[in-house]
Amino acid sequence: MAATTGRSCLQYLIHLAQDNLDFRLPTPFWVLGELCEEDVHGIMTRSVCAKSAFELWGHGKTHCELKTSLLKYPKENMSPYTQKDSTYRINVYTFNKTLEFKDRIERIDALDYLSFDGTVNLKTPQHTFCLLEDYGTDPNNIPDQPLYVYFGRWIADGQRELIRSYSVKNRHFIGNTSMEACLSFIMANHAGVKKNDLVFDPFVGTGSLLIACSHFGAYVCGTDIDYNTIHGKGRSSRTNQKWRGPDENIRANLRQYGKEMTYVDVMVSDASKRIWRTGLHFDAIITDPPYGIRESTRRTGSHKDVTKPPEDYFGESHVPVSMAYHLSDIFADLLTFAAHHLVMGGRLVYWLPVHSPETVCV
Ligand SMILES: C[S@@+](CC[C@H](N)C(=O)[O-])C[C@H]1O[C@@H](n2cnc3c(N)ncnc32)[C@H](O)[C@@H]1O
């Protein structure tokens, strides 16, 4: 990606969300160069990790350094947004500290060396600018002065709202291992899922990953070894409900979000078995295999000699015997499956459990 606007020295500031992530970054602010504004808009229309993006006009360790940096910023980059006939507002955002109203006003007044010729409009400004102060990440040790300050023109907000609107708390059909919305969207983004893609989840469970993919317009399908999960039967995972209701299934989940038209189908099937015909290709395979912690890792089959072929059970009520499905086999099967059934350039996205005996503090 390269800068395509005529304006020089463009840098962008991304404000990343710290919550919903298991690790802590040393700062939630991330400076990016070598992009154009369309690239930034593209990122922000998909990202659930980014709160907002700004065209960075200046930055520094102190307000004094910020001033020097802002005064050096090319006037021709600023002028389209500071014209006399334009309207604007300036926000003050502080990370890890709350400023009183008077202090915010003081910060804005101190920016009087910037020549904004437009009119202030707090409700519907044409342009929004932001002074961002970073007070570090330690809530028990908040410095008096910010560790770093930035000033920029707001460009776009990320898709954090999706985390709330797709929360599993309000989802029609859930299970014990339903993947939370934020992580499902991150996976869909890693897979580069786009409109009209065909996406497959071989360990589909309650379909949380498919829901995120369907939000981006993909057609979705999946398999799971658990008959009850696929058919929405059995015990409910909700504390106040004993059994699943008649319409608790993946199709109903997609309907809840207005995406039923993207539902292809789900089937009961063992991911260790080859069931798909050769030549069938998915644009993405996105999955959360069982790790044997909250659900057992089983596959159909037996170590003993099987005397009766499966087709002989036709018409009978038959529960196949199962045997352990080791993690290494799960991942080997998944990679083999992806090698056969992904389009060229298609992506496989999955969780890999990692044992980390020590907590690493960043
Ligand atoms: C971690 S859960 C997936 C949860 C899912 N992402 C969701 O949001 O509900 C793993 C799923 O794999 C299924 N599973 C376990 N062994 C399997 C196998 N051999 N073949 C297919 N599915 C299997 C389990 O029934 C379970 O639903």
The ligand as an SDF file (V2000), in Angstrom:
LIG
                    3D

 27 29  0  0  0  0  0  0  0  0999 V2000
  -14.5160  -25.3400   20.5840 C   0  0  0  0  0  0  0  0  0  0  0  0
  -15.9710  -26.0400   19.9420 S   0  0  0  0  0  0  0  0  0  0  0  0
  -16.3920  -24.9540   18.6530 C   0  0  0  0  0  0  0  0  0  0  0  0
  -17.2170  -23.8290   19.1580 C   0  0  0  0  0  0  0  0  0  0  0  0
  -17.7440  -22.9590   18.0610 C   0  0  0  0  0  0  0  0  0  0  0  0
  -16.7020  -22.1510   17.4740 N   0  0  0  0  0  0  0  0  0  0  0  0
  -18.8670  -22.0860   18.5930 C   0  0  0  0  0  0  0  0  0  0  0  0
  -18.7290  -20.8600   18.5340 O   0  0  0  0  0  0  0  0  0  0  0  0
  -19.8400  -22.5970   19.1060 O   0  0  0  0  0  0  0  0  0  0  0  0
  -15.4230  -27.4580   19.1060 C   0  0  0  0  0  0  0  0  0  0  0  0
  -16.5180  -28.2420   18.4440 C   0  0  0  0  0  0  0  0  0  0  0  0
  -15.8920  -29.3190   17.7790 O   0  0  0  0  0  0  0  0  0  0  0  0
  -16.8040  -30.4100   17.8150 C   0  0  0  0  0  0  0  0  0  0  0  0
  -16.0280  -31.6290   17.5600 N   0  0  0  0  0  0  0  0  0  0  0  0
  -15.2900  -32.3770   18.4360 C   0  0  0  0  0  0  0  0  0  0  0  0
  -14.7200  -33.4060   17.8080 N   0  0  0  0  0  0  0  0  0  0  0  0
  -15.0930  -33.3340   16.5060 C   0  0  0  0  0  0  0  0  0  0  0  0
  -14.8300  -34.1120   15.3430 C   0  0  0  0  0  0  0  0  0  0  0  0
  -14.0720  -35.2050   15.4030 N   0  0  0  0  0  0  0  0  0  0  0  0
  -15.3740  -33.7250   14.1700 N   0  0  0  0  0  0  0  0  0  0  0  0
  -16.1660  -32.5920   14.0820 C   0  0  0  0  0  0  0  0  0  0  0  0
  -16.4700  -31.8420   15.1570 N   0  0  0  0  0  0  0  0  0  0  0  0
  -15.9390  -32.1910   16.3480 C   0  0  0  0  0  0  0  0  0  0  0  0
  -17.4380  -30.3320   19.1880 C   0  0  0  0  0  0  0  0  0  0  0  0
  -18.6870  -31.0020   19.1820 O   0  0  0  0  0  0  0  0  0  0  0  0
  -17.5420  -28.8220   19.3870 C   0  0  0  0  0  0  0  0  0  0  0  0
  -18.8180  -28.3760   19.0030 O   0  0  0  0  0  0  0  0  0  0  0  0
  1  2  1  0
  2  3  1  0
  2 10  1  0
  3  4  1  0
  4  5  1  0
  5  6  1  0
  5  7  1  0
  7  8  2  0
  7  9  1  0
 10 11  1  0
 11 12  1  0
 11 26  1  0
 12 13  1  0
 13 14  1  0
 13 24  1  0
 14 15  1  0
 14 23  1  0
 15 16  2  0
 16 17  1  0
 17 18  1  0
 17 23  2  0
 18 19  1  0
 18 20  2  0
 20 21  1  0
 21 22  2  0
 22 23  1  0
 24 25  1  0
 24 26  1  0
 26 27  1  0
M  CHG  2   2   1   9  -1
M  END
$$$$
